[in-house]
Amino acid sequence: MNFIENIYICLAAPLLIAVICLNRLGRPMVLFVFAGMTVCLLSSYISTFLAAAYHIDLITASITISPIVEETMKLLPVLYYLLVFEPDVNRIPACVILIAMGFATFENVCYLVQNDTMQFTNLLIRGFGTGAMHVVCGTFLFIGFSLFWDKVWLRAAGTVGLLAVAVTFHGIYNMLVLQDGIIATIGYLIPLISAIIVFIMNSRSKI
């Protein structure tokens, strides 16, 4: 068993225990985080398989394959929740953000294990940058779903459009952070600044 499966078991086990102990209000929240971690694990398998099948190197795969696979996989549990449970619109943000958070957390832990000799500052920047990127991509989804999900004729086209936006943002982020120096710094800052803008807009909307 590879290290990624070991990490998954160690992180997922407490969440599953929490699901058993929590009430009906808290249980879905933990399940969303668990779903995010699970699709992250599956995304790594799919991306690795596609890169090997098409003989693509790691850097190219990170820019071309990983964004498509990861954003699609993050979207699947959201669609399942929306289609099967038909929640109120105001419950969509929690679902999307918690799935993105679970995905980013698992990805960052795996990255830390692989790069344990990196400087703390670099890991801190990477952790916040990647976490913000996944959350911002999730923000694109819940804003869109909140606007068009009640319009059945818009669901298919709107979902594809939102996925395209998330994939593009994710691909640009990966392309920038794979570079050196100031370009990588800009790449890490873009999702952080975007998250701050979303926070400000959300705060003003509640005033």
mmCIF file of the C-alpha atoms, coordinates in Angstrom:
data_MODEL
# 
_entry.id   MODEL 
# 
loop_
_atom_site.group_PDB 
_atom_site.id 
_atom_site.type_symbol 
_atom_site.label_atom_id 
_atom_site.label_alt_id 
_atom_site.label_comp_id 
_atom_site.label_asym_id 
_atom_site.label_entity_id 
_atom_site.label_seq_id 
_atom_site.pdbx_PDB_ins_code 
_atom_site.Cartn_x 
_atom_site.Cartn_y 
_atom_site.Cartn_z 
_atom_site.occupancy 
_atom_site.B_iso_or_equiv 
_atom_site.pdbx_formal_charge 
_atom_site.auth_seq_id 
_atom_site.auth_comp_id 
_atom_site.auth_asym_id 
_atom_site.auth_atom_id 
_atom_site.pdbx_PDB_model_num 
ATOM 1   C CA . MET A 1 1   ? 0.000   0.000  0.000   1.00 0.00 ? 1   MET A CA 1 
ATOM 2   C CA . ASN A 1 2   ? 1.358   3.424  -0.982  1.00 0.00 ? 2   ASN A CA 1 
ATOM 3   C CA . PHE A 1 3   ? 1.711   6.339  1.426   1.00 0.00 ? 3   PHE A CA 1 
ATOM 4   C CA . ILE A 1 4   ? -1.314  8.116  -0.046  1.00 0.00 ? 4   ILE A CA 1 
ATOM 5   C CA . GLU A 1 5   ? -3.636  5.297  1.012   1.00 0.00 ? 5   GLU A CA 1 
ATOM 6   C CA . ASN A 1 6   ? -2.082  5.267  4.481   1.00 0.00 ? 6   ASN A CA 1 
ATOM 7   C CA . ILE A 1 7   ? -2.724  8.998  4.846   1.00 0.00 ? 7   ILE A CA 1 
ATOM 8   C CA . TYR A 1 8   ? -6.289  8.564  3.622   1.00 0.00 ? 8   TYR A CA 1 
ATOM 9   C CA . ILE A 1 9   ? -7.035  5.881  6.202   1.00 0.00 ? 9   ILE A CA 1 
ATOM 10  C CA . CYS A 1 10  ? -5.540  7.923  9.042   1.00 0.00 ? 10  CYS A CA 1 
ATOM 11  C CA . LEU A 1 11  ? -7.537  11.040 8.113   1.00 0.00 ? 11  LEU A CA 1 
ATOM 12  C CA . ALA A 1 12  ? -10.767 9.317  7.131   1.00 0.00 ? 12  ALA A CA 1 
ATOM 13  C CA . ALA A 1 13  ? -11.080 7.055  10.179  1.00 0.00 ? 13  ALA A CA 1 
ATOM 14  C CA . PRO A 1 14  ? -11.741 9.880  12.700  1.00 0.00 ? 14  PRO A CA 1 
ATOM 15  C CA . LEU A 1 15  ? -14.240 11.443 10.321  1.00 0.00 ? 15  LEU A CA 1 
ATOM 16  C CA . LEU A 1 16  ? -16.203 8.215  10.031  1.00 0.00 ? 16  LEU A CA 1 
ATOM 17  C CA . ILE A 1 17  ? -16.235 7.852  13.806  1.00 0.00 ? 17  ILE A CA 1 
ATOM 18  C CA . ALA A 1 18  ? -17.491 11.434 14.043  1.00 0.00 ? 18  ALA A CA 1 
ATOM 19  C CA . VAL A 1 19  ? -20.301 10.649 11.595  1.00 0.00 ? 19  VAL A CA 1 
ATOM 20  C CA . ILE A 1 20  ? -21.519 7.920  13.938  1.00 0.00 ? 20  ILE A CA 1 
ATOM 21  C CA . CYS A 1 21  ? -21.397 10.190 16.993  1.00 0.00 ? 21  CYS A CA 1 
ATOM 22  C CA . LEU A 1 22  ? -22.859 13.371 15.516  1.00 0.00 ? 22  LEU A CA 1 
ATOM 23  C CA . ASN A 1 23  ? -26.523 14.256 15.188  1.00 0.00 ? 23  ASN A CA 1 
ATOM 24  C CA . ARG A 1 24  ? -28.398 14.811 11.947  1.00 0.00 ? 24  ARG A CA 1 
ATOM 25  C CA . LEU A 1 25  ? -27.292 18.444 11.718  1.00 0.00 ? 25  LEU A CA 1 
ATOM 26  C CA . GLY A 1 26  ? -23.554 17.841 12.093  1.00 0.00 ? 26  GLY A CA 1 
ATOM 27  C CA . ARG A 1 27  ? -23.311 14.558 10.201  1.00 0.00 ? 27  ARG A CA 1 
ATOM 28  C CA . PRO A 1 28  ? -23.697 15.988 6.657   1.00 0.00 ? 28  PRO A CA 1 
ATOM 29  C CA . MET A 1 29  ? -20.903 18.497 7.284   1.00 0.00 ? 29  MET A CA 1 
ATOM 30  C CA . VAL A 1 30  ? -18.421 15.771 8.184   1.00 0.00 ? 30  VAL A CA 1 
ATOM 31  C CA . LEU A 1 31  ? -19.586 13.672 5.247   1.00 0.00 ? 31  LEU A CA 1 
ATOM 32  C CA . PHE A 1 32  ? -18.890 16.548 2.869   1.00 0.00 ? 32  PHE A CA 1 
ATOM 33  C CA . VAL A 1 33  ? -15.296 16.790 4.142   1.00 0.00 ? 33  VAL A CA 1 
ATOM 34  C CA . PHE A 1 34  ? -14.963 13.016 3.849   1.00 0.00 ? 34  PHE A CA 1 
ATOM 35  C CA . ALA A 1 35  ? -16.313 13.154 0.296   1.00 0.00 ? 35  ALA A CA 1 
ATOM 36  C CA . GLY A 1 36  ? -13.749 15.824 -0.607  1.00 0.00 ? 36  GLY A CA 1 
ATOM 37  C CA . MET A 1 37  ? -10.895 13.677 0.686   1.00 0.00 ? 37  MET A CA 1 
ATOM 38  C CA . THR A 1 38  ? -12.240 10.616 -1.121  1.00 0.00 ? 38  THR A CA 1 
ATOM 39  C CA . VAL A 1 39  ? -12.543 12.325 -4.502  1.00 0.00 ? 39  VAL A CA 1 
ATOM 40  C CA . CYS A 1 40  ? -9.024  13.711 -4.018  1.00 0.00 ? 40  CYS A CA 1 
ATOM 41  C CA . LEU A 1 41  ? -7.715  10.166 -3.637  1.00 0.00 ? 41  LEU A CA 1 
ATOM 42  C CA . LEU A 1 42  ? -9.667  8.997  -6.687  1.00 0.00 ? 42  LEU A CA 1 
ATOM 43  C CA . SER A 1 43  ? -8.480  12.017 -8.686  1.00 0.00 ? 43  SER A CA 1 
ATOM 44  C CA . SER A 1 44  ? -4.858  11.069 -8.075  1.00 0.00 ? 44  SER A CA 1 
ATOM 45  C CA . TYR A 1 45  ? -5.531  7.571  -9.438  1.00 0.00 ? 45  TYR A CA 1 
ATOM 46  C CA . ILE A 1 46  ? -7.338  8.858  -12.525 1.00 0.00 ? 46  ILE A CA 1 
ATOM 47  C CA . SER A 1 47  ? -4.794  11.588 -13.285 1.00 0.00 ? 47  SER A CA 1 
ATOM 48  C CA . THR A 1 48  ? -1.886  9.166  -12.909 1.00 0.00 ? 48  THR A CA 1 
ATOM 49  C CA . PHE A 1 49  ? -3.584  6.621  -15.162 1.00 0.00 ? 49  PHE A CA 1 
ATOM 50  C CA . LEU A 1 50  ? -4.360  9.165  -17.881 1.00 0.00 ? 50  LEU A CA 1 
ATOM 51  C CA . ALA A 1 51  ? -0.850  10.626 -17.758 1.00 0.00 ? 51  ALA A CA 1 
ATOM 52  C CA . ALA A 1 52  ? 0.653   7.142  -18.137 1.00 0.00 ? 52  ALA A CA 1 
ATOM 53  C CA . ALA A 1 53  ? -1.818  6.145  -20.853 1.00 0.00 ? 53  ALA A CA 1 
ATOM 54  C CA . TYR A 1 54  ? -1.018  9.195  -22.968 1.00 0.00 ? 54  TYR A CA 1 
ATOM 55  C CA . HIS A 1 55  ? 2.698   9.290  -22.052 1.00 0.00 ? 55  HIS A CA 1 
ATOM 56  C CA . ILE A 1 56  ? 2.475   12.775 -20.552 1.00 0.00 ? 56  ILE A CA 1 
ATOM 57  C CA . ASP A 1 57  ? 5.095   14.052 -18.135 1.00 0.00 ? 57  ASP A CA 1 
ATOM 58  C CA . LEU A 1 58  ? 4.182   15.225 -14.629 1.00 0.00 ? 58  LEU A CA 1 
ATOM 59  C CA . ILE A 1 59  ? 4.385   18.961 -15.335 1.00 0.00 ? 59  ILE A CA 1 
ATOM 60  C CA . THR A 1 60  ? 2.223   18.781 -18.470 1.00 0.00 ? 60  THR A CA 1 
ATOM 61  C CA . ALA A 1 61  ? -0.262  16.537 -16.684 1.00 0.00 ? 61  ALA A CA 1 
ATOM 62  C CA . SER A 1 62  ? -0.498  19.035 -13.810 1.00 0.00 ? 62  SER A CA 1 
ATOM 63  C CA . ILE A 1 63  ? -1.557  21.743 -16.243 1.00 0.00 ? 63  ILE A CA 1 
ATOM 64  C CA . THR A 1 64  ? -3.731  19.803 -18.681 1.00 0.00 ? 64  THR A CA 1 
ATOM 65  C CA . ILE A 1 65  ? -5.094  16.685 -16.983 1.00 0.00 ? 65  ILE A CA 1 
ATOM 66  C CA . SER A 1 66  ? -5.221  17.350 -13.245 1.00 0.00 ? 66  SER A CA 1 
ATOM 67  C CA . PRO A 1 67  ? -7.458  20.473 -13.355 1.00 0.00 ? 67  PRO A CA 1 
ATOM 68  C CA . ILE A 1 68  ? -10.071 18.698 -15.468 1.00 0.00 ? 68  ILE A CA 1 
ATOM 69  C CA . VAL A 1 69  ? -10.041 15.525 -13.397 1.00 0.00 ? 69  VAL A CA 1 
ATOM 70  C CA . GLU A 1 70  ? -9.973  17.238 -10.007 1.00 0.00 ? 70  GLU A CA 1 
ATOM 71  C CA . GLU A 1 71  ? -12.688 19.804 -10.700 1.00 0.00 ? 71  GLU A CA 1 
ATOM 72  C CA . THR A 1 72  ? -14.919 17.153 -12.269 1.00 0.00 ? 72  THR A CA 1 
ATOM 73  C CA . MET A 1 73  ? -14.457 14.835 -9.308  1.00 0.00 ? 73  MET A CA 1 
ATOM 74  C CA . LYS A 1 74  ? -15.214 17.637 -6.838  1.00 0.00 ? 74  LYS A CA 1 
ATOM 75  C CA . LEU A 1 75  ? -18.377 18.417 -8.773  1.00 0.00 ? 75  LEU A CA 1 
ATOM 76  C CA . LEU A 1 76  ? -19.772 14.851 -8.653  1.00 0.00 ? 76  LEU A CA 1 
ATOM 77  C CA . PRO A 1 77  ? -20.650 14.692 -4.916  1.00 0.00 ? 77  PRO A CA 1 
ATOM 78  C CA . VAL A 1 78  ? -22.178 18.167 -5.185  1.00 0.00 ? 78  VAL A CA 1 
ATOM 79  C CA . LEU A 1 79  ? -24.415 17.067 -8.042  1.00 0.00 ? 79  LEU A CA 1 
ATOM 80  C CA . TYR A 1 80  ? -25.353 13.907 -6.148  1.00 0.00 ? 80  TYR A CA 1 
ATOM 81  C CA . TYR A 1 81  ? -26.365 15.973 -3.131  1.00 0.00 ? 81  TYR A CA 1 
ATOM 82  C CA . LEU A 1 82  ? -28.384 18.410 -5.226  1.00 0.00 ? 82  LEU A CA 1 
ATOM 83  C CA . LEU A 1 83  ? -30.153 15.807 -7.351  1.00 0.00 ? 83  LEU A CA 1 
ATOM 84  C CA . VAL A 1 84  ? -30.877 13.217 -4.665  1.00 0.00 ? 84  VAL A CA 1 
ATOM 85  C CA . PHE A 1 85  ? -31.592 15.320 -1.567  1.00 0.00 ? 85  PHE A CA 1 
ATOM 86  C CA . GLU A 1 86  ? -32.834 18.507 -3.299  1.00 0.00 ? 86  GLU A CA 1 
ATOM 87  C CA . PRO A 1 87  ? -31.642 20.850 -0.519  1.00 0.00 ? 87  PRO A CA 1 
ATOM 88  C CA . ASP A 1 88  ? -32.571 24.481 -0.072  1.00 0.00 ? 88  ASP A CA 1 
ATOM 89  C CA . VAL A 1 89  ? -30.400 26.930 -1.989  1.00 0.00 ? 89  VAL A CA 1 
ATOM 90  C CA . ASN A 1 90  ? -28.920 28.326 1.236   1.00 0.00 ? 90  ASN A CA 1 
ATOM 91  C CA . ARG A 1 91  ? -27.397 24.918 2.048   1.00 0.00 ? 91  ARG A CA 1 
ATOM 92  C CA . ILE A 1 92  ? -25.431 24.703 -1.211  1.00 0.00 ? 92  ILE A CA 1 
ATOM 93  C CA . PRO A 1 93  ? -22.456 26.863 -0.106  1.00 0.00 ? 93  PRO A CA 1 
ATOM 94  C CA . ALA A 1 94  ? -21.656 24.653 2.898   1.00 0.00 ? 94  ALA A CA 1 
ATOM 95  C CA . CYS A 1 95  ? -21.732 21.526 0.737   1.00 0.00 ? 95  CYS A CA 1 
ATOM 96  C CA . VAL A 1 96  ? -19.437 22.910 -1.958  1.00 0.00 ? 96  VAL A CA 1 
ATOM 97  C CA . ILE A 1 97  ? -16.961 24.632 0.368   1.00 0.00 ? 97  ILE A CA 1 
ATOM 98  C CA . LEU A 1 98  ? -16.598 21.670 2.740   1.00 0.00 ? 98  LEU A CA 1 
ATOM 99  C CA . ILE A 1 99  ? -15.960 19.291 -0.162  1.00 0.00 ? 99  ILE A CA 1 
ATOM 100 C CA . ALA A 1 100 ? -13.315 21.680 -1.492  1.00 0.00 ? 100 ALA A CA 1 
ATOM 101 C CA . MET A 1 101 ? -11.821 21.965 2.002   1.00 0.00 ? 101 MET A CA 1 
ATOM 102 C CA . GLY A 1 102 ? -11.589 18.187 2.382   1.00 0.00 ? 102 GLY A CA 1 
ATOM 103 C CA . PHE A 1 103 ? -9.973  17.922 -1.041  1.00 0.00 ? 103 PHE A CA 1 
ATOM 104 C CA . ALA A 1 104 ? -7.408  20.642 -0.303  1.00 0.00 ? 104 ALA A CA 1 
ATOM 105 C CA . THR A 1 105 ? -6.592  19.251 3.144   1.00 0.00 ? 105 THR A CA 1 
ATOM 106 C CA . PHE A 1 106 ? -5.864  15.773 1.862   1.00 0.00 ? 106 PHE A CA 1 
ATOM 107 C CA . GLU A 1 107 ? -3.843  17.128 -1.065  1.00 0.00 ? 107 GLU A CA 1 
ATOM 108 C CA . ASN A 1 108 ? -1.760  19.349 1.215   1.00 0.00 ? 108 ASN A CA 1 
ATOM 109 C CA . VAL A 1 109 ? -1.026  16.544 3.674   1.00 0.00 ? 109 VAL A CA 1 
ATOM 110 C CA . CYS A 1 110 ? 0.149   14.284 0.844   1.00 0.00 ? 110 CYS A CA 1 
ATOM 111 C CA . TYR A 1 111 ? 2.302   17.112 -0.520  1.00 0.00 ? 111 TYR A CA 1 
ATOM 112 C CA . LEU A 1 112 ? 3.816   17.660 2.933   1.00 0.00 ? 112 LEU A CA 1 
ATOM 113 C CA . VAL A 1 113 ? 4.740   13.985 3.251   1.00 0.00 ? 113 VAL A CA 1 
ATOM 114 C CA . GLN A 1 114 ? 6.361   14.001 -0.179  1.00 0.00 ? 114 GLN A CA 1 
ATOM 115 C CA . ASN A 1 115 ? 8.280   17.235 0.435   1.00 0.00 ? 115 ASN A CA 1 
ATOM 116 C CA . ASP A 1 116 ? 9.156   17.076 4.126   1.00 0.00 ? 116 ASP A CA 1 
ATOM 117 C CA . THR A 1 117 ? 12.500  18.814 3.547   1.00 0.00 ? 117 THR A CA 1 
ATOM 118 C CA . MET A 1 118 ? 10.963  22.032 2.219   1.00 0.00 ? 118 MET A CA 1 
ATOM 119 C CA . GLN A 1 119 ? 11.188  25.225 4.223   1.00 0.00 ? 119 GLN A CA 1 
ATOM 120 C CA . PHE A 1 120 ? 8.316   26.005 6.556   1.00 0.00 ? 120 PHE A CA 1 
ATOM 121 C CA . THR A 1 121 ? 7.594   29.301 4.790   1.00 0.00 ? 121 THR A CA 1 
ATOM 122 C CA . ASN A 1 122 ? 7.243   27.584 1.425   1.00 0.00 ? 122 ASN A CA 1 
ATOM 123 C CA . LEU A 1 123 ? 4.930   24.953 2.876   1.00 0.00 ? 123 LEU A CA 1 
ATOM 124 C CA . LEU A 1 124 ? 2.848   27.678 4.541   1.00 0.00 ? 124 LEU A CA 1 
ATOM 125 C CA . ILE A 1 125 ? 2.481   29.555 1.261   1.00 0.00 ? 125 ILE A CA 1 
ATOM 126 C CA . ARG A 1 126 ? 1.688   26.350 -0.577  1.00 0.00 ? 126 ARG A CA 1 
ATOM 127 C CA . GLY A 1 127 ? -0.888  25.335 2.034   1.00 0.00 ? 127 GLY A CA 1 
ATOM 128 C CA . PHE A 1 128 ? -2.781  28.617 1.975   1.00 0.00 ? 128 PHE A CA 1 
ATOM 129 C CA . GLY A 1 129 ? -2.429  29.033 -1.791  1.00 0.00 ? 129 GLY A CA 1 
ATOM 130 C CA . THR A 1 130 ? -3.730  25.582 -2.685  1.00 0.00 ? 130 THR A CA 1 
ATOM 131 C CA . GLY A 1 131 ? -6.447  25.721 -0.059  1.00 0.00 ? 131 GLY A CA 1 
ATOM 132 C CA . ALA A 1 132 ? -7.634  29.098 -1.336  1.00 0.00 ? 132 ALA A CA 1 
ATOM 133 C CA . MET A 1 133 ? -7.559  27.868 -4.940  1.00 0.00 ? 133 MET A CA 1 
ATOM 134 C CA . HIS A 1 134 ? -9.851  24.910 -4.209  1.00 0.00 ? 134 HIS A CA 1 
ATOM 135 C CA . VAL A 1 135 ? -12.191 27.052 -2.108  1.00 0.00 ? 135 VAL A CA 1 
ATOM 136 C CA . VAL A 1 136 ? -12.383 29.751 -4.798  1.00 0.00 ? 136 VAL A CA 1 
ATOM 137 C CA . CYS A 1 137 ? -13.191 27.119 -7.426  1.00 0.00 ? 137 CYS A CA 1 
ATOM 138 C CA . GLY A 1 138 ? -15.910 25.877 -5.082  1.00 0.00 ? 138 GLY A CA 1 
ATOM 139 C CA . THR A 1 139 ? -17.160 29.440 -4.751  1.00 0.00 ? 139 THR A CA 1 
ATOM 140 C CA . PHE A 1 140 ? -17.643 29.620 -8.514  1.00 0.00 ? 140 PHE A CA 1 
ATOM 141 C CA . LEU A 1 141 ? -19.846 26.535 -8.267  1.00 0.00 ? 141 LEU A CA 1 
ATOM 142 C CA . PHE A 1 142 ? -22.107 27.577 -5.425  1.00 0.00 ? 142 PHE A CA 1 
ATOM 143 C CA . ILE A 1 143 ? -22.610 31.090 -6.813  1.00 0.00 ? 143 ILE A CA 1 
ATOM 144 C CA . GLY A 1 144 ? -23.672 29.589 -10.123 1.00 0.00 ? 144 GLY A CA 1 
ATOM 145 C CA . PHE A 1 145 ? -25.851 26.907 -8.562  1.00 0.00 ? 145 PHE A CA 1 
ATOM 146 C CA . SER A 1 146 ? -27.552 29.505 -6.384  1.00 0.00 ? 146 SER A CA 1 
ATOM 147 C CA . LEU A 1 147 ? -28.462 31.485 -9.498  1.00 0.00 ? 147 LEU A CA 1 
ATOM 148 C CA . PHE A 1 148 ? -29.665 28.828 -11.930 1.00 0.00 ? 148 PHE A CA 1 
ATOM 149 C CA . TRP A 1 149 ? -30.290 25.511 -10.153 1.00 0.00 ? 149 TRP A CA 1 
ATOM 150 C CA . ASP A 1 150 ? -34.026 26.194 -9.760  1.00 0.00 ? 150 ASP A CA 1 
ATOM 151 C CA . LYS A 1 151 ? -34.254 26.705 -13.525 1.00 0.00 ? 151 LYS A CA 1 
ATOM 152 C CA . VAL A 1 152 ? -34.294 23.156 -14.896 1.00 0.00 ? 152 VAL A CA 1 
ATOM 153 C CA . TRP A 1 153 ? -33.598 24.211 -18.489 1.00 0.00 ? 153 TRP A CA 1 
ATOM 154 C CA . LEU A 1 154 ? -30.365 25.910 -17.362 1.00 0.00 ? 154 LEU A CA 1 
ATOM 155 C CA . ARG A 1 155 ? -28.960 23.143 -15.195 1.00 0.00 ? 155 ARG A CA 1 
ATOM 156 C CA . ALA A 1 156 ? -26.978 21.201 -17.810 1.00 0.00 ? 156 ALA A CA 1 
ATOM 157 C CA . ALA A 1 157 ? -25.535 24.206 -19.645 1.00 0.00 ? 157 ALA A CA 1 
ATOM 158 C CA . GLY A 1 158 ? -24.881 26.095 -16.433 1.00 0.00 ? 158 GLY A CA 1 
ATOM 159 C CA . THR A 1 159 ? -23.095 23.158 -14.808 1.00 0.00 ? 159 THR A CA 1 
ATOM 160 C CA . VAL A 1 160 ? -20.816 22.701 -17.817 1.00 0.00 ? 160 VAL A CA 1 
ATOM 161 C CA . GLY A 1 161 ? -20.064 26.429 -17.852 1.00 0.00 ? 161 GLY A CA 1 
ATOM 162 C CA . LEU A 1 162 ? -19.226 26.493 -14.135 1.00 0.00 ? 162 LEU A CA 1 
ATOM 163 C CA . LEU A 1 163 ? -16.986 23.464 -14.543 1.00 0.00 ? 163 LEU A CA 1 
ATOM 164 C CA . ALA A 1 164 ? -15.151 25.180 -17.409 1.00 0.00 ? 164 ALA A CA 1 
ATOM 165 C CA . VAL A 1 165 ? -14.538 28.276 -15.264 1.00 0.00 ? 165 VAL A CA 1 
ATOM 166 C CA . ALA A 1 166 ? -13.238 26.197 -12.346 1.00 0.00 ? 166 ALA A CA 1 
ATOM 167 C CA . VAL A 1 167 ? -10.980 24.119 -14.616 1.00 0.00 ? 167 VAL A CA 1 
ATOM 168 C CA . THR A 1 168 ? -9.553  27.251 -16.250 1.00 0.00 ? 168 THR A CA 1 
ATOM 169 C CA . PHE A 1 169 ? -8.822  28.921 -12.910 1.00 0.00 ? 169 PHE A CA 1 
ATOM 170 C CA . HIS A 1 170 ? -7.270  25.702 -11.577 1.00 0.00 ? 170 HIS A CA 1 
ATOM 171 C CA . GLY A 1 171 ? -5.152  25.225 -14.712 1.00 0.00 ? 171 GLY A CA 1 
ATOM 172 C CA . ILE A 1 172 ? -3.815  28.792 -14.599 1.00 0.00 ? 172 ILE A CA 1 
ATOM 173 C CA . TYR A 1 173 ? -2.937  28.351 -10.923 1.00 0.00 ? 173 TYR A CA 1 
ATOM 174 C CA . ASN A 1 174 ? -1.048  25.099 -11.585 1.00 0.00 ? 174 ASN A CA 1 
ATOM 175 C CA . MET A 1 175 ? 0.770   26.621 -14.551 1.00 0.00 ? 175 MET A CA 1 
ATOM 176 C CA . LEU A 1 176 ? 1.973   29.603 -12.518 1.00 0.00 ? 176 LEU A CA 1 
ATOM 177 C CA . VAL A 1 177 ? 3.015   27.787 -9.336  1.00 0.00 ? 177 VAL A CA 1 
ATOM 178 C CA . LEU A 1 178 ? 5.096   25.316 -11.329 1.00 0.00 ? 178 LEU A CA 1 
ATOM 179 C CA . GLN A 1 179 ? 7.351   28.209 -12.340 1.00 0.00 ? 179 GLN A CA 1 
ATOM 180 C CA . ASP A 1 180 ? 10.107  29.776 -10.258 1.00 0.00 ? 180 ASP A CA 1 
ATOM 181 C CA . GLY A 1 181 ? 10.477  33.071 -8.441  1.00 0.00 ? 181 GLY A CA 1 
ATOM 182 C CA . ILE A 1 182 ? 8.000   35.908 -8.783  1.00 0.00 ? 182 ILE A CA 1 
ATOM 183 C CA . ILE A 1 183 ? 5.755   34.015 -11.213 1.00 0.00 ? 183 ILE A CA 1 
ATOM 184 C CA . ALA A 1 184 ? 5.130   31.260 -8.657  1.00 0.00 ? 184 ALA A CA 1 
ATOM 185 C CA . THR A 1 185 ? 4.488   33.883 -5.977  1.00 0.00 ? 185 THR A CA 1 
ATOM 186 C CA . ILE A 1 186 ? 1.901   35.550 -8.197  1.00 0.00 ? 186 ILE A CA 1 
ATOM 187 C CA . GLY A 1 187 ? 0.300   32.161 -8.764  1.00 0.00 ? 187 GLY A CA 1 
ATOM 188 C CA . TYR A 1 188 ? -0.050  31.533 -5.028  1.00 0.00 ? 188 TYR A CA 1 
ATOM 189 C CA . LEU A 1 189 ? -1.357  35.053 -4.414  1.00 0.00 ? 189 LEU A CA 1 
ATOM 190 C CA . ILE A 1 190 ? -4.120  34.976 -7.048  1.00 0.00 ? 190 ILE A CA 1 
ATOM 191 C CA . PRO A 1 191 ? -6.415  32.541 -5.168  1.00 0.00 ? 191 PRO A CA 1 
ATOM 192 C CA . LEU A 1 192 ? -5.631  34.205 -1.830  1.00 0.00 ? 192 LEU A CA 1 
ATOM 193 C CA . ILE A 1 193 ? -6.626  37.620 -3.177  1.00 0.00 ? 193 ILE A CA 1 
ATOM 194 C CA . SER A 1 194 ? -9.685  36.086 -4.824  1.00 0.00 ? 194 SER A CA 1 
ATOM 195 C CA . ALA A 1 195 ? -10.719 34.510 -1.507  1.00 0.00 ? 195 ALA A CA 1 
ATOM 196 C CA . ILE A 1 196 ? -10.344 37.870 0.251   1.00 0.00 ? 196 ILE A CA 1 
ATOM 197 C CA . ILE A 1 197 ? -12.511 39.540 -2.395  1.00 0.00 ? 197 ILE A CA 1 
ATOM 198 C CA . VAL A 1 198 ? -15.173 36.856 -1.959  1.00 0.00 ? 198 VAL A CA 1 
ATOM 199 C CA . PHE A 1 199 ? -15.059 37.356 1.817   1.00 0.00 ? 199 PHE A CA 1 
ATOM 200 C CA . ILE A 1 200 ? -15.501 41.122 1.472   1.00 0.00 ? 200 ILE A CA 1 
ATOM 201 C CA . MET A 1 201 ? -18.381 40.742 -0.966  1.00 0.00 ? 201 MET A CA 1 
ATOM 202 C CA . ASN A 1 202 ? -20.044 38.177 1.298   1.00 0.00 ? 202 ASN A CA 1 
ATOM 203 C CA . SER A 1 203 ? -19.638 40.428 4.341   1.00 0.00 ? 203 SER A CA 1 
ATOM 204 C CA . ARG A 1 204 ? -21.158 43.412 2.558   1.00 0.00 ? 204 ARG A CA 1 
ATOM 205 C CA . SER A 1 205 ? -24.103 41.361 1.336   1.00 0.00 ? 205 SER A CA 1 
ATOM 206 C CA . LYS A 1 206 ? -24.999 40.545 4.953   1.00 0.00 ? 206 LYS A CA 1 
ATOM 207 C CA . ILE A 1 207 ? -24.939 44.141 6.155   1.00 0.00 ? 207 ILE A CA 1 
# 
